Amino acid sequence: MADISTTETEAQQTEVQRRFLLGSLIFGHTVIHWYQQLFPVILPSIKETLGINDVEVGTLSAVREGAGGILIMPSGYLADSFAKYRPLILAFA
């Protein structure tokens, strides 16, 4: 009888961990895309505040996208290297 209740408790803990991981992934994914979609909206304000021209605004966007592209590879490598910390890394990604 003790084995059954222990198994049920472990199953419940696993379910809680899965739900936490799923919630963390959804939240992180939402924040990332929200930021990515917000940037083009604030570009006109940045242009006006800094007094820069269209080429400089394009350069600013290109540098931002390029830096993101360059950092994706090391981030993926680190995530694979620290597999036991994967939920934590994904939560803060």
N, C-alpha and C positions, 0 to 999 in steps of 0.2 A: 504494500500500500504506500509506503514511503517513497518507493521508486516512481510511482505514478505521479504523486504530487510534486516531486522534484523535477520530473520531466515536464510537467505542465508549467511549473515556475520558470524553467529554462526557456520553454517555448514563448512564454509571455515576455520575458526579458529580451529575447531575440526579436520579437515583434516590435517592442518599444524601440530597440536600437535601429531596426529597419525604418520605422516611421521617422525617427530623429534624423537619420541619414537622408531620407527622401525629402524631408522638410528643409534640411540644410542645403541640399542640392537645388531645390526649387527656389529658395530664397536667394542663394548666391547667383543663380542663373538670371533671376529677375533683376537683381541689382546691376549686374554686368550689362544686360541689354538696356536697362533704363538709362544708365550712364552713356552708353554708346549712342542712343537715340537722342539724348539731351544735348550732346555736343554741337550738332549742326544747328540746333535751335538757338544756342547762345553765341554762335559765331558772329552774327551781325552786331551784337552788343560788344563783343571783344574787338571787332574791327573798328567800331566807332570810338570806344574808350581808348584804345591804343593808337588810333589814327593811322592804321596800316592799310595798304592797298590790297586789291584782289589777289595778286600774285603771292603776297606775304601770307594772306589767309590760306591760300592753297598749300603753301609750304608748311604752314603750321599744321594743317590737317594731314599732309603727307608724312611729316615727321611723327605725328601721333600714331598713325596707322603703321608706319614702318617700325617704330619702337615696339608696338604691340606684336607685330609679326615676328620680330627678332626674339622677343622674350617668350614666345609660345614654346619653342623647342626646349630651352633649359627648364621651363616650368614643367613640361611633360616628363622630362628626364628625372627631375627631382621627385615628381609624384610617383613615378615607377620605382625609384630607388628607395623611397620611404613607404613601402606598401603597407606596413603596419600602422602608419599614421595617415593613410589615405582619407578616411572620413574627416579628419581634422583639416587636412590640406584642402579638400574639396569644399569644406564649410567656409574657409577663409579665402578661397579663390575668387 
